[in-house]
Amino acid sequence: MSNPKATHAFTFREGGKVTVYKKGQELSGAALAHAQANGFAPKPEPEKPKAEAKPAAEPK
């Protein structure tokens, strides 16, 4: 699966370095988390709960 891409251009500062991300650029790691938190990249869809197997009804 490929990394999500930025939906807007933004700057990201990490460890004293400033990086400019352009619209459509792939994101990963801390830059991805920053972009998702600030609306610059789509947030991951929450996982759907798995259907649990229901135990068979006990005879009365």
Helices and strands as residue ranges (DSSP letters): E 10-14, E 17-21, H 29-37
